[in-house]
Amino acid sequence: MKKNIFVSLIILFVASASAHAVVQQGWERPILAAEMEVSEATLNFDGVKVVDLTMTRQDGSETPTGFKVGFMNSGSERTVNLIISSIERGSCGSTVYVADLPGREPHQPETFARFHLRLVDHSTRLCDDARPYAWEASVSQGWGWCGTGDSHMKFAGNPEPVYTIQ
């Protein structure tokens, strides 16, 4: 009898210990990540072969809130943190995410550094045409207001869930 009570208490303790969630307001929790193949790269992105793209969601939010774009260029690693500025449904039901550098106002004059991401997520696609990758993305990077000298890159890949402390 005592043995059964002891075993029950251990099971109850283990079950309750795993039920505690870790919530940190403001944390951009990684939810999906993909190692993406670069298909096109110009100017400052020339030579980049692989991009690590991570979708994040701030704790307490129901929708994704940001992206981390990581790549190796000219022998140095670079990671850019972006904030999602819009989420829309594209053609055939694909989800289109647009993200920019933090602090960028939509109608602010472009007189500073810019880094813009457009991601099309085909995992919600309703059309019958097959896409080779679930994620297709493009980025542009530049400085100033006109954008004529911007660097551009296109890449694609298949995301996988990222498991973090729950």
BELVENZI-V699701 format. One record per helix or strand of 3 or more residues. SS is the DSSP state (helix for helix, strand for strand). FROM is the first residue (numbers start at 0). TO is the last residue. If there is no record, write none. Layout:
ss->(SS;SS)
from->(FROM;FROM)
to->(TO;TO)
This chain:
ss->(helix;strand;helix;strand;strand;strand;helix;strand;strand;helix;strand;strand)
from->(1;27;42;49;65;75;90;94;112;121;134;150)
to->(16;40;44;57;72;88;92;100;120;123;142;156)
